Amino acid sequence: MLRDIANVLISEERIRDRVHAIGADLAGEFSRIEEDESSLVLMPVMTGAMVFAADLIRQLPFKLKLELVAVSSYPGKSMASKGAMMASDLPKDLEGKHVLIIDDILDSGSTIAVLKSLIEEQNPASVKVCVLLEKIRKDGPPIAKADYVGFEIPDEFVVGYGLDYDGYYRNHPEIVTLHEDAL
């Protein structure tokens, strides 16, 4: 796996420090919600957000509900989004709840736009978005925005820390680019 790596964009230590900082921000915001006895639902987008979500939820010191959702936008060896399509059902009990969508990367914004639209149909109290990475796109800003962003990265295909290429490299602890011959 190491021979496939072309460039380390974000080290394991920087990721860890930023996840702690985002967790502190979220804990501050959502502690007010908990005081109101409202329900907080964290909704990681599988499978890419799995590692980020696991590390992030350990930073939140209060009662919350975890609801996983699967959305497909980069099938197989694709390095460009093919459009977001729901691959699992959305929870049906979100009315009046505070929902935090957790995703690995904000690229075109189509995944977040689809999810937010479907969630908002259920009349939640609020919907926030937290992403580990946001690409600085050459073709303009994404169609959806995140409330919490770990890192901005160049418009490059990246893997590691949950992000994959054809199902591989999710277990690499850093955010990296791959050599062309690995793709």
C-alpha positions as a LaTeX table, in Angstrom:
\begin{tabular}{lrrr}
\hline
Residue & $x$ (\AA) & $y$ (\AA) & $z$ (\AA) \\
\hline
Met1 & 0.00 & 0.00 & 0.00 \\
Leu2 & 2.79 & 2.47 & 0.85 \\
Arg3 & 4.32 & 2.16 & $-2.62$ \\
Asp4 & 0.99 & 3.37 & $-4.10$ \\
Ile5 & 1.10 & 6.69 & $-2.21$ \\
Ala6 & 2.23 & 9.70 & $-4.23$ \\
Asn7 & 1.74 & 12.49 & $-1.70$ \\
Val8 & 0.57 & 12.90 & 1.89 \\
Leu9 & $-1.86$ & 15.83 & 2.01 \\
Ile10 & $-2.90$ & 15.56 & 5.66 \\
Ser11 & $-0.99$ & 13.67 & 8.33 \\
Glu12 & $-2.51$ & 11.40 & 10.94 \\
Glu13 & $-1.60$ & 13.90 & 13.68 \\
Arg14 & $-3.26$ & 16.83 & 11.90 \\
Ile15 & $-6.41$ & 14.74 & 11.37 \\
Arg16 & $-6.50$ & 13.75 & 15.04 \\
Asp17 & $-6.06$ & 17.36 & 16.21 \\
Arg18 & $-8.74$ & 18.66 & 13.84 \\
Val19 & $-11.24$ & 15.94 & 14.79 \\
His20 & $-10.76$ & 16.93 & 18.46 \\
Ala21 & $-11.34$ & 20.60 & 17.57 \\
Ile22 & $-14.49$ & 19.85 & 15.57 \\
Gly23 & $-15.71$ & 17.65 & 18.41 \\
Ala24 & $-15.25$ & 20.52 & 20.86 \\
Asp25 & $-17.18$ & 22.87 & 18.56 \\
Leu26 & $-20.00$ & 20.35 & 18.19 \\
Ala27 & $-20.07$ & 19.62 & 21.92 \\
Gly28 & $-20.47$ & 23.33 & 22.60 \\
Glu29 & $-23.28$ & 23.75 & 20.10 \\
Phe30 & $-25.17$ & 20.57 & 20.84 \\
Ser31 & $-24.88$ & 20.78 & 24.64 \\
Arg32 & $-27.50$ & 23.54 & 24.43 \\
Ile33 & $-29.76$ & 21.18 & 22.52 \\
Glu34 & $-29.32$ & 18.46 & 25.13 \\
Glu35 & $-30.30$ & 20.92 & 27.85 \\
Asp36 & $-33.59$ & 21.42 & 25.98 \\
Glu37 & $-34.06$ & 17.60 & 26.01 \\
Ser38 & $-34.35$ & 17.56 & 22.23 \\
Ser39 & $-33.09$ & 14.53 & 20.39 \\
Leu40 & $-29.79$ & 14.65 & 18.53 \\
Val41 & $-29.33$ & 12.26 & 15.60 \\
Leu42 & $-25.92$ & 11.80 & 14.00 \\
Met43 & $-26.17$ & 10.45 & 10.47 \\
Pro44 & $-22.86$ & 9.24 & 9.02 \\
Val45 & $-22.80$ & 8.60 & 5.28 \\
Met46 & $-21.44$ & 5.10 & 4.79 \\
Thr47 & $-18.96$ & 3.83 & 4.01 \\
Gly48 & $-16.56$ & 6.72 & 3.56 \\
Ala49 & $-17.46$ & 8.60 & 6.76 \\
Met50 & $-17.13$ & 5.51 & 8.96 \\
Val51 & $-13.64$ & 6.27 & 10.31 \\
Phe52 & $-14.27$ & 10.02 & 10.74 \\
Ala53 & $-17.64$ & 9.44 & 12.43 \\
Ala54 & $-16.18$ & 6.84 & 14.82 \\
Asp55 & $-13.47$ & 9.24 & 15.95 \\
Leu56 & $-15.82$ & 12.23 & 16.08 \\
Ile57 & $-18.60$ & 10.68 & 18.17 \\
Arg58 & $-16.09$ & 9.81 & 20.89 \\
Gln59 & $-15.61$ & 13.58 & 21.32 \\
Leu60 & $-19.32$ & 14.19 & 22.09 \\
Pro61 & $-20.01$ & 13.74 & 25.81 \\
Phe62 & $-23.78$ & 13.45 & 25.74 \\
Lys63 & $-26.69$ & 11.27 & 24.71 \\
Leu64 & $-27.18$ & 10.93 & 20.98 \\
Lys65 & $-28.62$ & 8.54 & 18.45 \\
Leu66 & $-26.60$ & 7.15 & 15.56 \\
Glu67 & $-28.42$ & 6.43 & 12.29 \\
Leu68 & $-26.34$ & 5.20 & 9.36 \\
Val69 & $-27.27$ & 6.04 & 5.79 \\
Ala70 & $-25.73$ & 4.75 & 2.56 \\
Val71 & $-25.40$ & 6.92 & $-0.53$ \\
Ser72 & $-23.57$ & 5.88 & $-3.68$ \\
Ser73 & $-21.80$ & 8.50 & $-5.76$ \\
Tyr74 & $-18.35$ & 7.08 & $-6.64$ \\
Pro75 & $-19.01$ & 3.49 & $-7.74$ \\
Gly76 & $-16.07$ & 1.10 & $-8.20$ \\
Lys77 & $-13.01$ & 2.66 & $-9.78$ \\
Ser78 & $-14.69$ & 5.96 & $-10.59$ \\
Met79 & $-12.73$ & 9.05 & $-9.56$ \\
Ala80 & $-15.55$ & 11.43 & $-10.46$ \\
Ser81 & $-18.97$ & 11.58 & $-8.87$ \\
Lys82 & $-21.68$ & 9.82 & $-10.85$ \\
Gly83 & $-24.42$ & 11.62 & $-8.92$ \\
Ala84 & $-25.80$ & 10.75 & $-5.51$ \\
Met85 & $-28.20$ & 7.83 & $-5.24$ \\
Met86 & $-29.67$ & 6.53 & $-1.98$ \\
Ala87 & $-28.44$ & 3.00 & $-1.28$ \\
Ser88 & $-30.36$ & 2.62 & 2.01 \\
Asp89 & $-33.54$ & 3.89 & 3.59 \\
Leu90 & $-33.53$ & 7.11 & 5.55 \\
Pro91 & $-34.74$ & 6.90 & 9.18 \\
Lys92 & $-38.44$ & 7.79 & 9.35 \\
Asp93 & $-38.54$ & 9.41 & 12.81 \\
Leu94 & $-36.67$ & 12.70 & 12.34 \\
Glu95 & $-39.49$ & 15.18 & 12.98 \\
Gly96 & $-38.50$ & 17.70 & 15.64 \\
Lys97 & $-35.01$ & 16.26 & 16.02 \\
His98 & $-31.64$ & 17.88 & 15.46 \\
Val99 & $-29.80$ & 16.03 & 12.69 \\
Leu100 & $-26.07$ & 16.17 & 12.01 \\
Ile101 & $-25.02$ & 14.65 & 8.68 \\
Ile102 & $-21.40$ & 13.43 & 8.81 \\
Asp103 & $-19.63$ & 12.83 & 5.51 \\
Asp104 & $-16.06$ & 12.20 & 4.45 \\
Ile105 & $-15.77$ & 14.70 & 1.60 \\
Leu106 & $-17.74$ & 17.56 & 0.09 \\
Asp107 & $-17.00$ & 17.54 & $-3.62$ \\
Ser108 & $-19.87$ & 18.45 & $-5.95$ \\
Gly109 & $-22.28$ & 18.68 & $-3.02$ \\
Ser110 & $-24.83$ & 16.33 & $-4.59$ \\
Thr111 & $-24.73$ & 13.79 & $-1.73$ \\
Ile112 & $-25.36$ & 16.47 & 0.89 \\
Ala113 & $-28.05$ & 18.16 & $-1.24$ \\
Val114 & $-29.97$ & 14.89 & $-1.68$ \\
Leu115 & $-29.72$ & 13.97 & 2.00 \\
Lys116 & $-30.68$ & 17.42 & 3.29 \\
Ser117 & $-33.69$ & 17.55 & 0.99 \\
Leu118 & $-34.95$ & 14.13 & 2.13 \\
Ile119 & $-34.33$ & 14.90 & 5.79 \\
Glu120 & $-36.03$ & 18.31 & 5.59 \\
Glu121 & $-39.19$ & 16.61 & 4.27 \\
Gln122 & $-39.56$ & 15.12 & 7.77 \\
Asn123 & $-39.56$ & 18.55 & 9.50 \\
Pro124 & $-36.54$ & 18.17 & 11.78 \\
Ala125 & $-35.73$ & 20.92 & 14.29 \\
Ser126 & $-32.42$ & 21.49 & 12.47 \\
Val127 & $-30.08$ & 19.92 & 9.93 \\
Lys128 & $-26.34$ & 20.57 & 10.09 \\
Val129 & $-23.54$ & 19.12 & 7.96 \\
Cys130 & $-20.06$ & 18.12 & 9.09 \\
Val131 & $-17.43$ & 16.96 & 6.58 \\
Leu132 & $-13.83$ & 15.96 & 7.04 \\
Leu133 & $-12.76$ & 17.38 & 3.67 \\
Glu134 & $-14.01$ & 20.03 & 1.27 \\
Lys135 & $-12.51$ & 20.19 & $-2.20$ \\
Ile136 & $-11.63$ & 23.56 & $-3.65$ \\
Arg137 & $-13.17$ & 22.86 & $-7.04$ \\
Lys138 & $-11.85$ & 24.27 & $-10.28$ \\
Asp139 & $-15.38$ & 24.49 & $-11.68$ \\
Gly140 & $-16.88$ & 26.52 & $-8.84$ \\
Pro141 & $-18.34$ & 25.95 & $-5.39$ \\
Pro142 & $-20.36$ & 22.85 & $-4.48$ \\
Ile143 & $-24.16$ & 22.94 & $-4.68$ \\
Ala144 & $-24.44$ & 22.32 & $-0.92$ \\
Lys145 & $-22.50$ & 23.74 & 2.01 \\
Ala146 & $-21.12$ & 22.25 & 5.20 \\
Asp147 & $-21.47$ & 23.86 & 8.62 \\
Tyr148 & $-18.30$ & 22.20 & 9.90 \\
Val149 & $-15.27$ & 21.48 & 7.69 \\
Gly150 & $-12.16$ & 19.68 & 8.82 \\
Phe151 & $-9.84$ & 20.61 & 5.94 \\
Glu152 & $-10.00$ & 22.26 & 2.54 \\
Ile153 & $-8.05$ & 20.31 & $-0.06$ \\
Pro154 & $-7.13$ & 20.87 & $-3.71$ \\
Asp155 & $-9.31$ & 19.36 & $-6.42$ \\
Glu156 & $-7.48$ & 16.02 & $-6.39$ \\
Phe157 & $-8.60$ & 12.43 & $-5.92$ \\
Val158 & $-7.69$ & 11.38 & $-2.38$ \\
Val159 & $-7.86$ & 8.22 & $-0.29$ \\
Gly160 & $-7.24$ & 7.23 & 3.32 \\
Tyr161 & $-8.97$ & 7.72 & 6.66 \\
Gly162 & $-12.14$ & 6.13 & 5.27 \\
Leu163 & $-11.92$ & 7.34 & 1.67 \\
Asp164 & $-11.29$ & 4.67 & $-0.93$ \\
Tyr165 & $-10.41$ & 3.76 & $-4.46$ \\
Asp166 & $-12.31$ & 0.66 & $-5.59$ \\
Gly167 & $-12.83$ & $-0.30$ & $-1.94$ \\
Tyr168 & $-9.15$ & $-0.08$ & $-0.99$ \\
Tyr169 & $-7.06$ & 2.34 & 1.14 \\
Arg170 & $-9.82$ & 3.16 & 3.67 \\
Asn171 & $-7.54$ & 1.89 & 6.43 \\
His172 & $-4.65$ & 4.25 & 5.65 \\
Pro173 & $-4.40$ & 6.73 & 8.56 \\
Glu174 & $-3.56$ & 9.80 & 6.43 \\
Ile175 & $-5.22$ & 11.63 & 3.55 \\
Val176 & $-3.10$ & 10.88 & 0.47 \\
Thr177 & $-3.01$ & 10.95 & $-3.31$ \\
Leu178 & $-2.03$ & 7.86 & $-5.28$ \\
His179 & 0.51 & 7.30 & $-8.03$ \\
Glu180 & $-1.12$ & 7.09 & $-11.44$ \\
Asp181 & $-0.13$ & 3.45 & $-11.86$ \\
Ala182 & $-2.12$ & 2.58 & $-8.69$ \\
Leu183 & $-5.32$ & 3.89 & $-10.27$ \\
\hline
\end{tabular}
